[in-house]
């Protein structure tokens, strides 16, 4: 592995931890950190049809943000200390300038090899729980509103500098500052109290609501969103997918307000898709489903 890649992984992880690295877009089983930064490593695919493959670590393109034991899933994270803020809007100098303008306390900046900068915040100490990590991740993205708003799960991946994602497209270390003190990060967040996530009161579905009637494909898709392996809209567009899922909840007899409560966990507002539009989409789905019932 290139020395800049080793530098990044040694910043993010501790000796003896397991990490999930990949040489393509797919997820592989975790390996010890020491193997990931060595000369070669063995890649175990979740698809049993593929044999274990030994590759040069120079080919490793991605690493999951936090240490993981097992497959790359949020539930398998063993510690929580790293955050990703991905900029992909505008020229690279503007992306860097934006981060500086908001005072983002980043630890390193990696060029993706394509059109975006990946800003890593790697804390000098672990957070006590995934809940605290997620609150801080959402808080950070609310402040960095021009960033990709989908990097809010702990098994998300960041690009490894020094590797080539394609010929002539090299991932590069742009800046390296070292670990960010938790105190510094917390103080930065506290400067933006209005961006702090509000604790939503989760209302339990009525005892008369049978969620078992919701189609299985909806549950599978939402499960993938929770794992960070799928983004709503990447198949058929956001409006169509939200409409289709809400439509199935309506046909299953789930009240509209309960559906909004349930699906709000998976909704991330974007510059061109705000909460109001999202709720309008769900309401339209309910109208369509009720028309069908009539």
Secondary structure by P-SEA (a helix, b strand, c coil): ccaaaaaaaaaaccccbbbbbbcccccccccccccccccbbbbbbccccccbbbbbcccccccccccccccccccccccccbbbbbbccccaaaaaaaaaaacccccccccccccbbbbbbccccccccaaaaaaaaaaaaaaacccccccccccbbbbbcccccccccccccccccccccaaaaaaaaaaccccccccccccccccccccccccaaaaaaaaaaaaccccccccccaaaaaaaaaaaaaaacccaaaaaaaacccccccccccaaaaaaaaaaaaaaaaaaac
